[in-house]
Amino acid sequence: MKLKKLLTGTLLLTLLLAPTANAQTQPTIEQILQACANNQTQSLPMPYTDIPANHWAREAVINMHYCGGVRGPIAEAELRKIQQKNSVDIETLLLAPSTLKIENRQYNLETYLWRDFLPMTPADSTPLIASIHLSAADGKIVPNFLNPEQIWLIQNRQIIWKTNLKDENHQPPSKEIKRIARNGPNLEPGTEVDIVVQVRDNTNKIYLIKANKQIIQRTD
């Protein structure tokens, strides 16, 4: 109880001292903790009026505003509890479907895994990169309320990598949603793995979609 009160007080102080953008509904403490724990602060409202939506420092400012007050051993313990509560077990991942059906539309997953072996690059400094594309089977625009947010790599029924996906292109709505994950394990090119991606919609509902037997490539 003491930890909860201390954490809540720290977060409220952070929010009260900072200027808000407008009359947007402030996220709850639980929503802030969830976003900070899962690297999803882009889902939180921008608290400042003088930073445009396409500003290069937007994500860093949002992270500092909301998550700057939840650092330290007390907050980290709270964040770990949330992460554990949100964890998905291996059996659930293995049962994930190869296609998604959301609001009567079907979505497909394409993936590409690779490691760079460019000249003069040490082999042990070329971590795995994962790129995923989520597209609609009808070929129409994918709604931007769908967010592929996490990825798992599975080999021999074991999770060998779990991380968050990033939107590095900040693309407008299009026929596919692209996400990328970097700094994966140094698996050998030619290794075969299964990939599971977690997708979240605008109602906070979670979906899993799986791509089986994906081969790690190499670029030279």
Steps between C-alpha positions, in 0.01 A plus 500: 500500500784740587670428168176566313445831675859613441488407134162668452623817669810515281298459183240757601772752584658447159168557323399802708827684445492462123280711268229304328421537132123548531201345665600148403410242760811423698594131504459313823794389714442142385502607132826690550662204673382268224638728228835547675535129573430398139668789314163619371518865603408601144144406597495771770395860418768763433502727809650808328342734247820620332622162371347398165396144423792448259772645724813284519510518881131426557547144626786600732296784649201275565725236658663758730170658598313183590775254590758734653312488829473124516869409513684352795476167685145555627356578160704229329346241732152625408585490130629144528169394656312646205734336251454164667123543503506577128729212407380234255589134560665284235192281444288802415766621256523161329123498447494844336327496157675577171236759408293750697134585462410838645166669431428261212830570327787255469862603560819322399852515640824515302839500672863544412787410732860584422846582625740737326848372416643803325875525436702617802213412735586258783276193488413531868367856454228418246190436711184363348245737345134407456262677263128424490223609263133467593270525197130449428396208280260727308789725394344808656649744750580357843344718773760679707326400824668158463838501668745208463685561823694190607684212338614158620748264331444135585726203435440144624206621711724750678478879491841620387416868454220729608506872435292801402444601140575855387333721242812657352327637189197663668305422187148626424225239456588270210445146373744361755632588843876467538686449825860413584696355793877525538777361719380142496709192579792408273336196346673349199360581154296204381354441846129425494268658757131566555387859546201621702387862490267664748255751352295742711194689380347829613286326763817353657407152379800277424539261207780255414608403150769247413739440209652151502843387382655836424864486387761748619671662204830685464604811310857557390 
